[in-house]
Amino acid sequence: MSIQLLKCYLSFFCIVLTSQTVFAQENTWVDSLDHYARTEFLPAEKYHWTWQNAALLNTIKVQYEISSNEKKKDYLDYIRKAMDRKLKKANGKSPNATASGLGMAFLARVTGEKKYKRIADKVYKDYSKIQRTDNGGVSHLRNYKELWDDTIFMVGSFLREMYLLTEDEKYLNELVHQVEVHRAKLKDDHWGLWYHGWDGDDKNRSNFICGQKGWSNNPQKRSEEIWGRGNGWVIVTLAETVHALPKELPQRTKLAAYLKEMLLHLPSLQDTETGHWYQLPVRKEEEGNFIESSCTAMFAYGILIGLKEGIIEGQAYETSVQKAFNGLRKYSILKVKDKLQTLNICNGTCIGDSSYYFNRKIKNEKSFGIGMFILFGSTYLSP
């Protein structure tokens, strides 16, 4: 081979290598997943009024808020198109239905268009009629009085957006109230984390519409398990709300304290090898338990916001966030052709004992899981 030809080969190789390096720097797994979520997995024209999609919708709203001006239009267009096709079906008749209302409240605030405010008010009117437990907590189910930690995200994201839209503290006070009454029934005093559910009916029931029969047949009438994603819903809601509120508000001070107590032990419960937390976080070493990526993204997001807001501090928390980011990329994201597939996401889950949670199926490519991956990843990478 001539020296000239060798130089040509080396030059071509350097160009390819440089272009690949630049691509890797400018296009992270977060960017790829974000683009895939909006254009292929759940394009706006296929949005349905469900809690699963609301979790991704909330993330797209956050993407709008943290993105540069030239990128905001894509996120706003997505939310507008998704909500416009649901103007007639939008409702808040259950916590899970209420969740998507965040999109209407957000659009009313950002665009000023009255049609979105009108629908947001309708969702709140529906929400106000949801059955309550005796302590004022919103029941997760329509026909029974049950408090679930999942509910905090489903109603909290909407209530936060209504406050940001109107600056009327009745929405913020209602959010704080729901956190407090749920916390009173669900918090574990040692870990600071919450049990999955509490049965507020007057009599123990042997029939349950969702989950294992008899899960509340104990003196506390509550679940005996601390489920990962359930706690993740609470942590994400607290973190995002604290981040959005002015520091002088007393409601923010309360929510920040509740967030701090939930984050306290998370670094010690994290798997050192994978950077993940487990399906049942406090049963870290038990046979049958498994790493769960959606709660991992949620916990890491909460820790990250806690650090940014000065609620927590220390190397253990900083290391924990870094391990989670690297671990999600290594163990829970798989490149399939030109797409990224999210892995290790537990399917939608009701309430039961430890074996119930250990035997839940893994369902990759869930909208709430993808949403939490992007939420954490984009916040981690933002200045």
URSULLIN-V67781 format. One record per residue. N is the residue number from 0. PHI is phi as a letter, one per 30 degrees, with the letter a starting at -180 (999 if undefined). Layout:
BEGIN
N/PHI
N/PHI
END
This chain:
BEGIN
0/999
1/d
2/d
3/d
4/d
5/d
6/d
7/d
8/d
9/d
10/d
11/d
12/d
13/d
14/d
15/d
16/d
17/d
18/d
19/d
20/d
21/d
22/e
23/d
24/d
25/d
26/b
27/d
28/d
29/d
30/e
31/d
32/d
33/d
34/d
35/d
36/d
37/d
38/c
39/b
40/d
41/b
42/d
43/e
44/d
45/c
46/d
47/c
48/d
49/b
50/d
51/e
52/d
53/d
54/d
55/d
56/e
57/d
58/d
59/d
60/d
61/d
62/e
63/e
64/d
65/c
66/d
67/d
68/e
69/d
70/c
71/e
72/e
73/d
74/d
75/d
76/d
77/d
78/d
79/d
80/d
81/d
82/d
83/d
84/d
85/b
86/e
87/d
88/c
89/d
90/a
91/b
92/d
93/b
94/e
95/d
96/d
97/d
98/e
99/d
100/e
101/e
102/d
103/d
104/d
105/d
106/d
107/d
108/d
109/d
110/c
111/i
112/d
113/d
114/d
115/d
116/d
117/d
118/d
119/d
120/d
121/d
122/d
123/d
124/d
125/d
126/e
127/d
128/c
129/d
130/e
131/c
132/d
133/d
134/c
135/j
136/d
137/d
138/d
139/d
140/c
141/d
142/c
143/b
144/c
145/b
146/c
147/c
148/d
149/e
150/e
151/e
152/d
153/d
154/c
155/d
156/d
157/d
158/d
159/d
160/d
161/d
162/d
163/d
164/d
165/c
166/i
167/d
168/d
169/d
170/d
171/d
172/d
173/d
174/d
175/d
176/d
177/d
178/d
179/d
180/d
181/d
182/d
183/d
184/c
185/c
186/d
187/c
188/d
189/d
190/d
191/i
192/d
193/c
194/d
195/d
196/a
197/b
198/c
199/c
200/d
201/d
202/b
203/d
204/c
205/c
206/c
207/b
208/d
209/b
210/j
211/d
212/d
213/i
214/d
215/c
216/d
217/a
218/e
219/d
220/h
221/b
222/e
223/c
224/b
225/c
226/d
227/e
228/d
229/e
230/d
231/d
232/e
233/d
234/d
235/d
236/d
237/d
238/d
239/d
240/d
241/e
242/d
243/d
244/c
245/d
246/d
247/d
248/d
249/d
250/d
251/d
252/e
253/d
254/d
255/d
256/d
257/d
258/d
259/e
260/d
261/d
262/d
263/e
264/c
265/d
266/e
267/d
268/c
269/d
270/d
271/d
272/d
273/c
274/i
275/c
276/c
277/c
278/e
279/c
280/e
281/d
282/c
283/e
284/c
285/d
286/d
287/j
288/d
289/b
290/d
291/b
292/d
293/d
294/d
295/d
296/d
297/d
298/d
299/d
300/d
301/d
302/d
303/d
304/d
305/e
306/d
307/d
308/c
309/i
310/d
311/b
312/a
313/k
314/d
315/e
316/d
317/d
318/d
319/d
320/d
321/d
322/d
323/d
324/d
325/d
326/d
327/d
328/d
329/d
330/c
331/b
332/b
333/b
334/d
335/c
336/h
337/c
338/b
339/c
340/c
341/d
342/b
343/i
344/c
345/d
346/d
347/e
348/b
349/c
350/b
351/a
352/d
353/d
354/d
355/d
356/d
357/d
358/c
359/d
360/d
361/d
362/b
363/d
364/i
365/c
366/d
367/d
368/d
369/e
370/e
371/d
372/e
373/d
374/e
375/d
376/d
377/d
378/d
379/d
380/d
381/d
382/e
END
